[in-house]
Amino acid sequence: MERNGHDARVWLALAAVYVVWGSTYLGIAIAIQTLPPMTSGGLRFVAAALVLGAVLLVRAVPVRMRWREFGSAALVGLLLLAGGNGMVAVAEQHISSGLAALLVASTPLWLIVLRTVFRDRPHVLTLAGVLVGFAGVAFLSLRGGGASGNGVGITVVLLGSLSWSVGSFISPRIPMPANPFVASTVEMAVGGCALLVMGLVQGERLHVGAVSWQSWAALAYLVLVGSLVGFTSYIWLLGHAPISLVSTYAYVNPVVAVILGMAVLAEPVTAAMLVAGALIVVGVALVVSTERRGRTATPSGEETAAVPGRVTASQPASEP
């Protein structure tokens, strides 16, 4: 009975990561209908940092850290949230949420490229997955015009994906706060403030009276559900489920995003998106499945989960 209850919690948490993180692309698309993109991202992450920070204080979680750890978390926050997530919001002004999700799904592929550059030679099947996935990215970039997107949006979201990948790559290689929730609070606070400043520099202005209730509702959803429920579920899964199961979100999220964009916003799904999306998902699946087989196994045969807050190539922890 206890085992069944544990399994049920695992599947509920996994479903939350699948649906919640897959739906954030739709949430961003609705939020930026009447909210400036960088400003909306800044408000989202500053609010999420305040809520998470308050929870940590109420629960008396130790938040002390060295300045080097704070600086590292701040740098990761700039790369992941200001550079990565902020660029997704900007890109969704020009491309559909489904197309953005498919391109962001290339994050594990970029991580393998970074590993190769720094002389960490991946398995040949991993490299094959990278080639297949990037073939999909190239096809989508070349054929992604028309109703589904344009070159500007595609370029911006790919730059954002690269920024997220760099942040994910350096995170386990620099001194970070030991508690992943403390680290995330710093990352969201710094990344959110950076997005607000970037928005001001770009001339964004928030006119509260012009913001629709739908955009406010979407922003609240992104704060409370996207950033807090999704992330908490993900961190819990890392400690209670095999990483091979947890990492499947990397190729489920874009499928969820495409379906929601089509169903809610009537976003077109072109033949190019279907072909390229299949290539990207297959490439990412090949990378993830090959990488996880190389992980150290526990005596019981279960794969060991990565340390929470640490990110690897097959566990990019990407959340838009």
N, C-alpha and C positions, 0 to 999 in steps of 0.2 A: 504493500500500500504506500509506504514511504517512498519507494523507488518510483512508483507511478506518479505520485505527487511531484517529485523532483522533475521527472520527465515533462510533466505538464507545464511546470514553471519555465523549463528550458524552451519549450516550443512557444509558449506565450511571449517570452522575452525575444525569441528569434523573430516571431511574427511582428513584434513591435518594431524591431530594427528594420525588417523588410519594408513594412508599410510606412512607418514614420519617416525614415530617411529617404525612401522612394518618393514620398509625398512632399518633401521640402522644396523640390523644384517647382511644383505647382504652387506651393505657398509663396515662394519668391515671386513667381509670375503675377500672382494676384496682388501681392503687397506693392510691387513697383508700378502698378497701374496708376496709382495716384500718389505714391511716395517716391522721393528720389532714391535711386538704387543704393548708392553708398551710404546715404543717411539712414535708410531703412536697415541696412546691414549693421551699421554702427549702433543704432538703437537696440536692435535685436541682441547683440552680443554684450553690450553694456548692461542691459536689463537682465540677461541670463547670468552674467557674472555677479550682479548684486543679489539675485535670488540664491544662486549656489553658494555664494560667500556667506549669506545670512544663515543658510542651513548648516554650513560648516561651523559657524560660531555658536549656534544654538546647540549643536551636538558636541560642542567642546572639542572639535577635531584640531589637533596641533597644526598650526599654519606657519610656524617659523621656518625660515629657509635662509640659506646663504645668498649673498648678493649675486654670486655666479649662477646659482640655480634660478634666481628671479630673472636675471638677464637672459638666461637660456630659454626659459618659458616665454619671456616677452618676445624673443626673436622668433620662436616657433609660432607664437600667436600672430605675429606680423605676416609670416609666410603662409600659414594655413588659412587664417581668417581674413586679414586685410588683402593679401595677394590672391589667395585661392578663392575663398567664398565671395569676396567683394567683386572679383572679376566675373564670377558666374552671374551675379545680380546685374552687373553692367551688360554682360552679353545677352541676357534674357530680354533686354530692350530690343534686340535685333533678331534673335532666333527663338524657336519654340523651346518650352521647358523639356520636352522629350529629347530634342536634339542636343540640348545642353547636357542632359544626363548621360546620353550615349558617349559624348566626348569626354566627360569627366570620368567615365568608367575606364578610361585609358590610364588612370593614375598608377595602378600596379605595373603597367608596362614601362612608364617613365622611371619607376623605382629600380627596375631591373637594368635599365640603361645607365642610371647613376652608379649602381653597383659595379657594372662592367667597366665604367670609366675609372673607378677607384680600385681596379684590379681584383675585384671579387668575382671570379669566373662562375657564372651560373651554369646549370645543367643544360645540355643541348636541347632538351624538350622545352625548357624554360625559354631559351632563345627562339625556338620555333614558335612558341606562343606569342612572344613579343612581335615577331615578324607578321604573324597572322593578324594580331590585334592592330598593329600600326597600318597594315594594308587596309583594314576597315576604316581607320581614322583618315588615311589619305583619300580613300574613295569617298567618304562622307564629306571631307573638306572640298574635294573637287566637284562633287555633285550636290552639295548642300545648299545651293542657291534657290531662288524661286520662293515658293510659299513657305518653306520651312526655315529659311535662314539666309544669311549672306556672309561674305568674306570677313567683314569686320567682327561680327558676333562670333564666328568660328575661331578667328585668330585670338580674340580676347579670352574665350573660354579655354583654349588650349594653353595660353600663357598662364591662366589661373590654375589649370591642372598641373602645369610644370612647377609653379610656385608651391602648390600643395605638396607635390612630390618631394621637392627639396626640403621642405619643412619636415615631412615624414621621414626622410632619409637621415637628416642630422639629429632628429630627436633622440634616438637611442645612443648617439655618439657624443653627446654633450651632457654636463651635469644638470639634471632636472630635479624638481621637488619630488620626494619619494612618494607622496600621496597623489594619485592621478587626478583627484577632484580638486586639490589645491592647485596643481599645475594647470588644470583646465580653467579655473577661476582667473588666474593670472593671464592665460592666453586669451580668454574672451574679453577681459577688461582692456588689455593692451590693444588687441586686434580691433575691438569695437571703437575705442577712442581714436585709433589711427584711421578707421573708415570715416568717422565723423569729420576729422580734420581734412582728409582727402576730399570729402564731399564739399566742404567749404571752399577749398582751394579750386575745385572744379566749377564753382559757382552754384552748387546746389543750395536751394533754400526750402525750408519746410514751412508750408502754408497750411496750418492745421485745419482751417475751414474748408480747404479744397480736398482734404483726404476723405475718401469714402469709408463707410463702416466696414465694407468688405476688406479693404486694405488694412484697417486697424485689426480686424479679426484675424487676418492672415498673419500679421506681425505677432499678435499674441500667441497664435498657434506655433509659429516658428520659435518663439522664446520658450514657452512652457512645454510643448510637445517635442518639437524638432531638436532643440538644443539640450533640454533637460531629461525628458523621458527617454528619448532615443539614446542619448549618451549613457545614462544610468543603466539602461537595459544592456547596452553593449559591454560596459565594464563588468556588470554582473555575469554576463555570459562568458567572459574571458576566464573567470574563476570557477565556472560550473559546467562548462561544455567543451568538447574537443575543438581545437582551433580550426580543424578541417570543416566542422559544421558552422562555426561562427563566421568564417571567411566567405561563406557562400553568399553573404549579402552583397559582395562586390559585383556579382553578375545578376542578382535579382533586382537590386535597386533601380537600374536603368529600365528594366522591363516594367516595373511598377510605375515609374515616372512617365513613360510613354503612354501607358494605358490611361492613367489619370489625366494627362494633358489632353488626350483625345476625347475622353468621356466628359470632362468638366469644361474645358475651354474650346472644344471642337478643333483642336490642333490637327493639321493634316499629317498623316503618316505616309510618306512617299516610298516608292520602291527602293530608292537609294538608301533611305533610312533603314529599311528592313534588311537589305543585303549587308550594308556596312555594320549595322547593329549586330547582326548574327556573327560577323567576323570578329568584332570587338569582344562580344561575350564569349565566343569560343576561345579566342586568344587569352583573355583574362582567366577563363576556367582552366585552360592548359597550364598557365603560369601558376595559379593558386594550387592546383592539384599536384603539380610537380614539386613546387616548393614545400608543400606541407609534408610530402613523403620524406624530405630531407631533415625534418625536425627530429629532435631526440625523443624517443619513446619512453614512457614510464614503465616500471616493471609489469604493470597490468596490461600493457599494450596500448594504452590511451596516449594520444599525443599530448605533449605539455603545452599549455596555453602560454602565450607571450606574457611578459610582465605587464600589468595594466599601466597604461600611460606610455608604454614603449611601442614603437611602431616598426614593423618589418615589411619587406616587399610583398609578402602574401597577406599581410594584415595591415592595410594602409589606413584604416580607421577614418576613411573619408566620409564626411558629412557635409552636404552643401549648405 
